[in-house]
């Protein structure tokens, strides 16, 4: 009995020491700003996806570009698409080569800023103008191909974004992804980062 | 005296508890694979920069593109440039709006893969074909503009990369960066991620 009380007496200092120890050994990187989340796709009770945040610190996978001047001025997607995958799902992809449940892939829309620079004529990113996302969730999308739901936060003609979004109808996004994307509705044929990282561990993360 | 010995007796269990606590609270993300490094730019004793690795898990800042067919078939930089900044320097940038000593910015070269997709005509990334980097280091480059050194790991006509690289002559890279880049030799005018993140804390990391 005495021993028990004795240990309790020292539990508090031990916990305080733990906190100091955690603080001291934690490396200072941008990634530490990322909260210790279970997953990065958060839905409310109505099944709406909460607008993701902090995704510019996730894993970048590619930037498809189909500008207006290469599509008779009527491109369906005239802007840069900066595409990111959440870090947890990236880790799974590196190990298994599959997208796990709760994978969220975001597509940030960036308009074409400049078309001429000292480096030559081309396309240079301008300003952020929109945000879309796809989320794999078997429970929420049991009937959808690959269990993917597609979401749009963009407010047309504005640089503001919706706070949350409902899943899009199948024909708006999923049908095209299902028909043309190389891997589980994801266009890996345009994403060398994903191809290199697939089940490759850290060897696919660059420079190895 | 007794009290002193008494405390020591409980130091070991406290440290063990600390270790367990650290393990338990550490979030499982891709970023945890990143070693707790002091900085990401490593030089050997001859001042050569070791080829960086794992940079596809750093912070992506942009993808300038100046393709051959927009430059009379003779583009100086005909490929996509995927540009990343190391996580430690990104954290500094978010706080101070400046690039600290030891900043490393890498530019991964990706050839143009496809020019046509279901989404329209455009440019889509193909395969990795090269790697360059710039490093800010006052001690190693005391006379260089902004203390930046520029490095090239690309092996022409090969997808292999040099293991290490010496700093380039001023006229190869620095002179153009010095004359045309908006912020401390970095082309922030083409990098909305850096502009949004500059001294903005986490509010510039997307979706906020």
Interface residues (C-beta under 8 A of the other chain):
Chain A: X10 X13 X14 X15 X17 X18 X21 X22 X25 X27 X28 X29 X30 X31 X32 X33 X34 X35 X36 X37 X51 X52 X53 X54 X55 X56 X57 X59 X60 X62 X63 X64 X65 X66 X67 X70 X71 X75 X76 X77 X80 X82 X84 X87 X88 X90 X91 X94 X106 X108 X110 X113 X114 X117 X118 X119 X120 X121 X122 X123 X124 X125 X126 X127 X128 X131 X153 X161 X176 X179 X180 X187 X189 X190 X191 X192 X193 X196 X197 X202 X204 X205 X206 X207 X208
Chain B: X10 X13 X14 X15 X17 X18 X21 X22 X25 X26 X27 X28 X29 X30 X31 X33 X34 X36 X37 X51 X52 X53 X54 X55 X56 X57 X59 X60 X62 X63 X64 X65 X66 X67 X70 X71 X75 X76 X77 X80 X82 X84 X87 X88 X90 X91 X94 X106 X108 X110 X113 X114 X117 X118 X119 X120 X121 X122 X123 X124 X125 X126 X127 X128 X131 X153 X161 X176 X179 X180 X187 X189 X190 X191 X192 X193 X196 X197 X202 X204 X205 X206 X207 X208
